[in-house]
Amino acid sequence: MDRLSHYERFGFTRAGRILTATIRAPGPVNAVDARLHEELATLFTDLARDEDSDLIVLTGEGRAFSAGGDFAWFEEQVRDPRTFRAIAPDARRIVQTLLDCDKPIICRLNGAAAGLGATIALLCDVIIADERAVIGDPHVKVGLVAGDGGAIIWPQLIGFARAKEYLLTGDLLTGAEAARIGLVNHAVPADQLDAKVAEVAERILANPRWAVRWTKVITNQPLKALVAQMMDSSLAHEMLSNLAADRAEAVAAMREKRKPRLSGE
């Protein structure tokens, strides 16, 4: 496991040919901070190169999968927009390398997934959620464009009308509702989550390795084409939104647990 030994924000366990990567960020909801963002940009390449696994399970530690961005990091980005500009290459790499990984990835959605956390979950190949977990992309609520891949993947899963409603409102939905509309594959009670993940993993691993991997490769080709078409513009618009006055106000209001006083600027 030498390739994975340097990770600070992930823990790794093995069961046969299944490798589980668990998000372990500081705080109760595994929020994305600078270190986690940096590690996500290399994680999926390292998982793809791991010779001892054929299937990846991606999950979160504790009560959340990854519930959005760290607010101290947000405030740093508002104070110094150069820090936001600097993460754009890694933001692109996260999405590209996740889709490039030819091993099947099951998302074990154990709890809240928001913003980039939701994007990562939804870019996995099979998403199995705790029915009480919540998922959504509330970028707009913190004054940002949903530029990290959310505007790409949500319409592919639930259609443009539904996707735009959720992306423009920033509303969250439960795992059960997400399964009902086709955003995730399955939603089960919490005490059945591990069994369902194991069942789906076993069914995938029962098939010839390269047939599975290469089927994933060709199925992801349209998504990769969309990423190539949209990602640069998505990130550019997200960086522009970080400069807006309402971005700073939205972050401050969230931090202070009050309604934002938006100016329209």
Residue frames as qw, qx, qy, qz and C-alpha x, y, z in Angstrom:
[[0.000, 0.884, 0.467, 0.000, 0.00, 0.00, 0.00],
 [0.489, -0.296, 0.035, 0.820, 3.05, 2.29, -0.40],
 [0.140, 0.383, 0.440, 0.800, 1.37, 4.27, -3.18],
 [0.356, -0.716, -0.430, -0.420, -1.37, 5.24, -0.72],
 [0.634, -0.369, -0.471, 0.490, 0.70, 5.71, 2.44],
 [0.266, 0.050, -0.098, 0.958, 1.13, 9.48, 2.10],
 [0.257, -0.571, -0.455, -0.633, -2.58, 10.32, 2.23],
 [0.045, 0.035, -0.588, 0.806, -3.68, 12.31, 5.29],
 [0.491, 0.075, 0.141, -0.857, -7.36, 12.75, 4.46],
 [0.828, 0.090, -0.370, -0.412, -8.08, 9.14, 3.49],
 [0.504, -0.366, 0.766, -0.160, -7.92, 5.77, 5.17],
 [0.608, 0.327, -0.594, -0.413, -7.70, 2.52, 3.22],
 [0.616, -0.198, 0.718, -0.258, -8.85, -1.02, 3.95],
 [0.380, 0.289, -0.751, -0.455, -8.89, -4.18, 1.86],
 [0.723, 0.013, 0.596, -0.349, -11.21, -7.16, 1.60],
 [0.756, 0.288, 0.538, 0.238, -9.99, -9.50, -1.11],
 [0.436, 0.251, 0.390, 0.771, -9.85, -7.54, -4.35],
 [0.097, -0.877, -0.373, -0.287, -11.99, -4.69, -2.94],
 [0.421, 0.008, -0.277, 0.864, -10.20, -1.55, -1.76],
 [0.173, -0.862, -0.474, -0.042, -12.22, 0.86, 0.37],
 [0.334, 0.245, -0.120, 0.902, -11.11, 4.50, 0.44],
 [0.307, -0.752, -0.569, 0.131, -12.62, 6.42, 3.36],
 [0.143, 0.702, -0.025, 0.698, -12.66, 10.22, 3.53],
 [0.620, -0.539, -0.425, 0.381, -11.32, 11.30, 6.93],
 [0.224, 0.590, -0.017, 0.776, -11.23, 15.08, 7.01],
 [0.152, -0.087, -0.582, 0.794, -11.14, 17.18, 10.19],
 [0.403, 0.027, 0.105, -0.909, -14.53, 18.15, 11.58],
 [0.548, 0.111, 0.728, -0.396, -17.83, 16.29, 11.71],
 [0.708, 0.560, 0.278, -0.328, -18.85, 16.38, 8.03],
 [0.708, -0.003, 0.489, 0.510, -15.63, 15.64, 6.10],
 [0.294, 0.919, 0.100, -0.244, -15.70, 19.12, 4.56],
 [0.776, 0.413, 0.080, 0.470, -13.30, 19.75, 1.69],
 [0.288, -0.884, 0.143, 0.340, -10.28, 21.77, 2.77],
 [0.308, 0.797, -0.464, -0.233, -7.10, 22.56, 0.85],
 [0.231, -0.412, 0.881, 0.029, -5.42, 19.29, 1.80],
 [0.620, 0.261, 0.719, -0.174, -8.39, 17.10, 0.90],
 [0.572, 0.763, 0.036, -0.298, -8.81, 18.92, -2.42],
 [0.135, 0.720, -0.658, -0.176, -5.13, 18.36, -3.22],
 [0.362, -0.201, 0.909, -0.048, -5.36, 14.66, -2.33],
 [0.676, 0.468, 0.483, -0.301, -8.51, 14.16, -4.41],
 [0.452, 0.779, -0.282, -0.330, -6.54, 15.35, -7.45],
 [0.193, 0.515, -0.831, -0.079, -4.19, 12.35, -7.18],
 [0.597, -0.138, 0.681, -0.401, -6.36, 9.75, -5.44],
 [0.851, 0.345, 0.236, -0.316, -8.09, 8.19, -8.43],
 [0.553, 0.653, -0.517, -0.028, -4.87, 7.83, -10.41],
 [0.086, -0.454, 0.836, -0.298, -3.28, 6.02, -7.47],
 [0.706, 0.048, 0.564, -0.426, -6.36, 3.83, -7.02],
 [0.804, 0.519, -0.117, -0.265, -6.30, 2.93, -10.71],
 [0.446, 0.617, -0.639, 0.114, -2.65, 1.89, -10.42],
 [0.516, -0.415, 0.649, -0.374, -3.12, -0.20, -7.27],
 [0.405, 0.276, -0.821, -0.292, -2.29, -3.74, -8.38],
 [0.046, -0.038, -0.947, 0.315, -4.08, -5.52, -5.54],
 [0.357, 0.417, 0.552, -0.629, -7.62, -4.32, -6.21],
 [0.143, 0.258, 0.761, 0.578, -10.25, -4.68, -8.91],
 [0.204, -0.738, -0.516, -0.384, -13.05, -2.61, -7.36],
 [0.182, 0.158, -0.367, 0.899, -13.07, 0.57, -5.27],
 [0.290, -0.751, -0.593, -0.027, -15.58, 1.51, -2.58],
 [0.200, 0.330, -0.148, 0.911, -15.55, 5.23, -1.80],
 [0.449, -0.701, -0.549, -0.072, -17.16, 6.35, 1.46],
 [0.015, -0.706, 0.253, -0.662, -16.88, 8.80, 4.35],
 [0.390, -0.066, -0.770, 0.501, -15.99, 8.36, 7.98],
 [0.067, 0.211, 0.522, -0.823, -18.58, 9.09, 10.63],
 [0.352, 0.566, 0.635, -0.391, -21.94, 10.61, 9.82],
 [0.409, 0.794, -0.040, -0.448, -21.13, 12.29, 6.50],
 [0.836, 0.355, 0.223, 0.354, -19.72, 11.42, 3.10],
 [0.410, -0.094, 0.021, 0.907, -18.41, 14.93, 2.37],
 [0.056, 0.813, 0.571, -0.103, -20.73, 17.82, 3.03],
 [0.247, 0.946, 0.123, 0.172, -19.29, 20.64, 0.97],
 [0.516, 0.537, -0.278, 0.606, -16.40, 23.05, 1.47],
 [0.542, -0.405, -0.438, 0.592, -14.63, 24.10, 4.65],
 [0.022, 0.950, 0.293, 0.101, -15.76, 27.62, 5.58],
 [0.437, -0.742, 0.220, 0.458, -12.35, 28.75, 6.80],
 [0.505, -0.002, 0.597, 0.623, -11.05, 27.81, 3.34],
 [0.221, 0.766, 0.533, 0.284, -13.95, 29.68, 1.71],
 [0.196, -0.955, -0.095, 0.200, -13.06, 32.82, 3.68],
 [0.505, -0.459, 0.432, 0.590, -9.43, 32.53, 2.59],
 [0.428, 0.338, 0.643, 0.538, -10.56, 32.31, -1.05],
 [0.054, 0.913, 0.387, 0.117, -12.70, 35.43, -0.65],
 [0.359, -0.854, 0.118, 0.356, -9.86, 37.38, 1.00],
 [0.159, -0.583, 0.627, 0.492, -7.28, 36.26, -1.55],
 [0.817, 0.433, 0.092, -0.369, -8.81, 35.18, -4.90],
 [0.335, 0.620, -0.700, -0.119, -5.40, 33.95, -6.02],
 [0.325, -0.215, 0.890, -0.238, -5.91, 30.93, -3.77],
 [0.726, 0.380, 0.430, -0.377, -9.08, 30.09, -5.70],
 [0.577, 0.702, -0.326, -0.258, -7.32, 30.48, -9.04],
 [0.001, -0.569, 0.822, -0.027, -4.53, 28.20, -7.85],
 [0.520, -0.040, 0.818, -0.243, -6.83, 25.22, -7.24],
 [0.683, 0.476, -0.055, -0.551, -8.39, 25.21, -10.73],
 [0.441, 0.435, -0.760, -0.197, -5.94, 22.65, -12.22],
 [0.068, -0.078, 0.944, -0.314, -6.60, 20.26, -9.33],
 [0.560, 0.295, 0.409, -0.657, -10.36, 20.82, -9.67],
 [0.660, 0.470, -0.375, -0.450, -10.12, 19.73, -13.29],
 [0.273, 0.359, -0.892, 0.045, -7.93, 16.74, -12.39],
 [0.396, -0.016, 0.756, -0.521, -10.37, 15.47, -9.77],
 [0.731, 0.392, 0.211, -0.517, -13.14, 15.07, -12.33],
 [0.590, 0.572, -0.509, -0.256, -10.93, 13.84, -15.16],
 [0.146, 0.373, -0.903, 0.156, -9.07, 11.22, -13.14],
 [0.542, 0.056, 0.661, -0.516, -12.24, 9.94, -11.50],
 [0.782, 0.466, 0.067, -0.408, -13.70, 9.30, -14.95],
 [0.453, 0.617, -0.636, -0.102, -10.37, 7.93, -16.24],
 [0.337, -0.332, 0.840, -0.265, -10.10, 5.27, -13.51],
 [0.544, 0.105, -0.669, -0.495, -11.04, 2.04, -15.28],
 [0.175, -0.118, -0.928, 0.306, -11.87, 0.11, -12.10],
 [0.351, -0.643, -0.541, -0.413, -15.52, 0.15, -11.06],
 [0.096, 0.144, -0.490, 0.854, -16.14, 2.58, -8.20],
 [0.376, -0.620, -0.672, -0.153, -19.07, 2.12, -5.83],
 [0.069, -0.445, 0.275, -0.850, -20.02, 5.13, -3.75],
 [0.426, -0.442, -0.756, 0.226, -21.13, 4.06, -0.28],
 [0.077, -0.547, -0.042, -0.832, -23.10, 7.19, 0.50],
 [0.449, -0.286, -0.755, 0.384, -23.18, 6.89, 4.27],
 [0.153, -0.702, -0.426, 0.550, -24.29, 10.45, 5.00],
 [0.237, 0.897, 0.139, -0.345, -24.48, 14.01, 3.74],
 [0.582, 0.060, 0.430, 0.687, -22.87, 14.78, 0.37],
 [0.173, 0.919, 0.268, -0.232, -22.90, 18.38, -0.80],
 [0.123, 0.889, -0.322, -0.300, -21.11, 20.49, -3.39],
 [0.328, 0.573, -0.739, -0.136, -17.91, 18.79, -4.50],
 [0.347, -0.152, 0.884, -0.274, -18.78, 15.87, -2.23],
 [0.699, 0.414, 0.427, -0.396, -21.98, 15.34, -4.20],
 [0.537, 0.693, -0.370, -0.308, -20.17, 15.69, -7.54],
 [0.045, 0.463, -0.885, 0.020, -17.64, 13.03, -6.58],
 [0.509, 0.075, 0.785, -0.346, -20.38, 10.71, -5.36],
 [0.686, 0.548, 0.260, -0.402, -22.43, 11.11, -8.54],
 [0.431, 0.683, -0.535, -0.249, -19.44, 10.55, -10.84],
 [0.354, -0.277, 0.889, -0.084, -18.95, 7.10, -9.30],
 [0.252, 0.054, -0.825, -0.502, -20.28, 4.12, -11.24],
 [0.497, -0.488, -0.692, -0.189, -22.84, 2.85, -8.75],
 [0.092, -0.378, 0.378, -0.840, -24.16, 5.00, -5.89],
 [0.553, -0.414, -0.722, -0.031, -25.72, 3.23, -2.90],
 [0.073, -0.489, 0.230, -0.838, -27.11, 5.60, -0.27],
 [0.067, -0.295, -0.774, 0.556, -28.37, 5.49, 3.25],
 [0.012, 0.655, 0.655, 0.377, -32.02, 6.40, 2.67],
 [0.290, -0.883, -0.305, 0.211, -31.76, 9.15, 5.30],
 [0.506, -0.227, 0.189, 0.811, -28.59, 10.70, 3.86],
 [0.302, 0.876, 0.213, -0.311, -28.95, 14.06, 2.16],
 [0.579, 0.012, 0.442, 0.685, -27.37, 15.04, -1.14],
 [0.272, 0.911, 0.304, -0.055, -27.33, 18.27, -3.09],
 [0.585, 0.208, 0.096, 0.778, -25.25, 20.93, -4.75],
 [0.158, -0.905, -0.354, 0.174, -25.64, 24.18, -2.78],
 [0.537, 0.077, 0.119, 0.831, -22.88, 26.10, -4.58],
 [0.011, 0.643, 0.306, 0.702, -25.32, 28.94, -5.26],
 [0.544, -0.778, -0.309, -0.048, -26.10, 29.28, -1.56],
 [0.608, -0.568, 0.065, 0.551, -22.46, 30.21, -0.90],
 [0.164, 0.873, -0.098, -0.450, -22.30, 32.52, -3.91],
 [0.234, -0.427, 0.749, 0.450, -20.55, 30.19, -6.34],
 [0.696, 0.345, -0.390, -0.495, -21.27, 28.74, -9.75],
 [0.894, -0.163, 0.404, -0.105, -21.60, 24.93, -9.63],
 [0.464, 0.769, -0.403, -0.178, -18.38, 24.71, -11.57],
 [0.284, -0.528, 0.799, -0.039, -16.68, 21.66, -10.11],
 [0.109, 0.061, -0.947, -0.296, -18.60, 19.20, -12.28],
 [0.284, 0.348, 0.736, -0.507, -22.07, 19.42, -10.76],
 [0.477, 0.567, 0.002, -0.672, -23.49, 21.26, -13.78],
 [0.324, 0.375, -0.779, -0.385, -22.12, 18.43, -15.93],
 [0.123, 0.011, -0.991, 0.058, -23.26, 15.30, -14.07],
 [0.333, 0.272, 0.623, -0.653, -26.63, 16.27, -12.59],
 [0.596, 0.414, -0.108, -0.679, -28.42, 16.73, -15.98],
 [0.397, 0.301, -0.829, -0.255, -27.03, 13.42, -17.23],
 [0.059, -0.049, -0.948, 0.309, -28.63, 11.57, -14.33],
 [0.146, 0.513, 0.727, -0.431, -32.00, 13.26, -13.86],
 [0.303, 0.688, 0.522, 0.402, -32.52, 15.46, -16.94],
 [0.274, 0.318, -0.032, 0.907, -32.12, 19.17, -17.39],
 [0.376, -0.652, -0.234, -0.615, -35.38, 20.38, -15.83],
 [0.790, -0.570, -0.224, 0.041, -34.90, 18.57, -12.52],
 [0.725, -0.033, -0.138, 0.674, -31.16, 19.21, -12.48],
 [0.158, 0.477, 0.030, 0.864, -31.57, 22.94, -12.99],
 [0.545, -0.705, -0.222, -0.396, -34.17, 23.13, -10.21],
 [0.830, -0.474, -0.144, 0.255, -31.75, 21.54, -7.73],
 [0.633, 0.101, -0.010, 0.767, -28.68, 23.42, -8.97],
 [0.048, 0.556, 0.133, 0.819, -30.40, 26.82, -9.00],
 [0.584, -0.704, -0.134, -0.381, -32.09, 26.43, -5.62],
 [0.160, 0.506, -0.735, 0.422, -29.27, 24.56, -3.89],
 [0.783, -0.314, 0.160, -0.513, -31.89, 22.36, -2.25],
 [0.065, -0.329, 0.938, -0.085, -30.91, 19.03, -0.71],
 [0.817, -0.059, -0.255, -0.513, -32.83, 15.80, -1.12],
 [0.698, -0.405, 0.559, -0.193, -32.81, 12.58, 0.85],
 [0.134, -0.299, 0.902, 0.280, -31.23, 9.37, -0.35],
 [0.417, 0.374, 0.816, -0.143, -34.70, 7.86, -0.72],
 [0.413, 0.805, 0.180, -0.387, -35.86, 10.74, -2.94],
 [0.053, 0.677, -0.598, -0.426, -32.59, 10.64, -4.90],
 [0.277, -0.046, 0.945, 0.170, -33.16, 6.96, -5.67],
 [0.448, 0.577, 0.622, -0.281, -36.77, 7.61, -6.67],
 [0.404, 0.852, -0.010, -0.333, -35.76, 10.15, -9.33],
 [0.901, 0.357, 0.035, 0.244, -32.72, 8.18, -10.53],
 [0.050, 0.914, -0.362, 0.178, -29.98, 10.39, -9.08],
 [0.218, -0.491, 0.833, -0.135, -28.54, 7.40, -7.19],
 [0.428, 0.090, -0.846, -0.305, -28.90, 3.69, -7.84],
 [0.591, -0.397, -0.702, 0.005, -30.18, 2.43, -4.49],
 [0.204, -0.520, 0.371, -0.742, -31.28, 3.81, -1.12],
 [0.698, -0.237, -0.676, 0.016, -31.50, 1.45, 1.84],
 [0.588, -0.799, -0.043, -0.118, -31.79, 1.68, 5.64],
 [0.008, -0.828, 0.542, -0.146, -28.47, 2.44, 7.32],
 [0.622, -0.379, 0.674, -0.121, -28.16, -1.04, 8.79],
 [0.851, 0.321, 0.414, 0.042, -28.45, -2.54, 5.30],
 [0.291, 0.897, -0.253, -0.217, -25.94, -0.26, 3.57],
 [0.206, -0.581, 0.770, 0.161, -22.89, -2.49, 3.90],
 [0.616, 0.135, 0.776, -0.020, -24.80, -5.57, 2.79],
 [0.592, 0.751, 0.252, -0.152, -26.09, -3.81, -0.32],
 [0.135, 0.847, -0.474, -0.201, -22.61, -2.52, -1.20],
 [0.383, -0.356, 0.848, 0.088, -21.18, -6.02, -0.77],
 [0.674, 0.384, 0.621, -0.113, -23.94, -7.53, -2.89],
 [0.519, 0.841, -0.002, -0.154, -23.40, -5.17, -5.82],
 [0.054, -0.756, 0.637, 0.140, -19.62, -5.49, -5.54],
 [0.556, -0.136, 0.820, 0.023, -19.86, -9.28, -5.62],
 [0.683, 0.578, 0.434, -0.104, -22.07, -9.20, -8.71],
 [0.346, 0.889, -0.263, -0.144, -19.59, -6.95, -10.53],
 [0.181, -0.644, 0.741, 0.055, -16.53, -8.95, -9.48],
 [0.755, 0.079, 0.644, -0.091, -18.16, -12.18, -10.65],
 [0.691, 0.713, 0.113, -0.049, -17.57, -11.00, -14.22],
 [0.798, 0.167, 0.059, 0.576, -14.30, -11.08, -16.21],
 [0.383, -0.598, -0.098, 0.697, -12.04, -8.20, -15.13],
 [0.201, -0.188, 0.378, 0.884, -11.26, -6.65, -18.48],
 [0.039, -0.530, -0.716, -0.452, -14.80, -6.93, -19.79],
 [0.291, -0.803, -0.458, 0.245, -15.93, -4.92, -16.76],
 [0.355, -0.553, 0.057, 0.751, -13.16, -2.33, -16.94],
 [0.173, -0.020, 0.531, 0.830, -13.39, -1.70, -20.64],
 [0.076, -0.667, -0.694, -0.260, -17.19, -1.53, -20.54],
 [0.285, -0.801, -0.275, 0.448, -16.75, 1.26, -18.01],
 [0.347, -0.308, 0.317, 0.827, -14.18, 2.94, -20.26],
 [0.077, 0.277, 0.631, 0.721, -16.49, 3.16, -23.25],
 [0.202, -0.749, -0.629, -0.041, -19.53, 4.09, -21.14],
 [0.344, -0.722, -0.160, 0.579, -17.62, 7.04, -19.68],
 [0.446, 0.126, 0.390, 0.796, -16.55, 8.38, -23.08],
 [0.002, 0.743, 0.430, 0.514, -19.56, 10.71, -23.50],
 [0.480, -0.841, -0.196, 0.152, -19.06, 12.06, -19.98],
 [0.607, -0.353, 0.192, 0.686, -15.38, 12.68, -20.67],
 [0.307, 0.430, 0.440, 0.727, -16.33, 14.52, -23.86],
 [0.227, -0.872, -0.355, -0.250, -18.68, 16.74, -21.85],
 [0.601, -0.676, -0.023, 0.426, -15.93, 17.42, -19.32],
 [0.527, -0.017, 0.329, 0.783, -13.57, 18.41, -22.13],
 [0.102, 0.618, 0.474, 0.619, -16.27, 20.67, -23.57],
 [0.345, -0.818, -0.310, -0.341, -17.49, 22.28, -20.34],
 [0.719, -0.476, -0.309, 0.401, -14.95, 22.10, -17.53],
 [0.433, 0.060, -0.029, 0.899, -12.75, 25.08, -18.41],
 [0.181, -0.507, -0.259, -0.802, -15.76, 27.35, -18.80],
 [0.660, -0.600, -0.439, -0.109, -17.31, 25.95, -15.61],
 [0.671, -0.350, -0.252, 0.603, -14.19, 26.67, -13.58],
 [0.247, 0.234, 0.094, 0.936, -13.75, 30.13, -15.15],
 [0.363, -0.597, -0.316, -0.642, -17.29, 31.12, -14.21],
 [0.723, -0.554, -0.385, 0.148, -16.84, 29.70, -10.72],
 [0.554, -0.120, -0.147, 0.811, -13.68, 31.80, -10.28],
 [0.016, -0.414, -0.197, -0.888, -15.57, 34.90, -11.46],
 [0.556, -0.638, -0.398, -0.353, -18.36, 34.25, -8.98],
 [0.703, -0.365, -0.366, 0.489, -15.79, 34.09, -6.18],
 [0.314, 0.101, -0.036, 0.943, -15.03, 37.77, -6.88],
 [0.237, -0.614, -0.438, -0.612, -18.63, 38.95, -6.47],
 [0.187, -0.395, 0.419, -0.796, -19.72, 40.94, -3.43],
 [0.811, -0.230, -0.017, -0.538, -22.59, 38.54, -2.81],
 [0.805, 0.126, -0.554, 0.170, -20.09, 35.68, -2.55],
 [0.239, 0.262, -0.587, 0.727, -18.44, 37.29, 0.47],
 [0.484, -0.243, 0.219, -0.811, -21.83, 38.09, 1.99],
 [0.877, -0.069, -0.330, -0.341, -23.16, 34.56, 1.44],
 [0.665, 0.132, -0.629, 0.381, -20.13, 33.02, 3.14],
 [0.002, -0.255, 0.484, -0.837, -20.37, 35.46, 6.06],
 [0.659, -0.204, 0.011, -0.724, -24.09, 34.78, 6.46],
 [0.871, -0.024, -0.483, -0.087, -23.57, 31.02, 6.45],
 [0.475, 0.196, -0.615, 0.599, -20.78, 31.36, 9.00],
 [0.129, -0.135, 0.420, -0.888, -22.95, 33.59, 11.23],
 [0.004, -0.363, -0.931, 0.050, -26.09, 31.46, 10.71],
 [0.218, 0.577, 0.303, -0.726, -28.22, 34.34, 9.42],
 [0.602, 0.668, 0.433, 0.055, -30.07, 35.28, 6.25],
 [0.521, -0.025, 0.246, 0.817, -27.74, 36.89, 3.67],
 [0.163, 0.823, 0.191, -0.510, -28.21, 40.55, 2.79],
 [0.624, 0.183, 0.536, 0.539, -27.67, 40.21, -0.94],
 [0.037, 0.646, -0.052, -0.761, -26.97, 43.27, -3.09],
 [0.747, 0.615, 0.236, -0.094, -27.13, 41.65, -6.52],
 [0.312, 0.851, -0.423, 0.007, -23.45, 42.42, -7.06]]
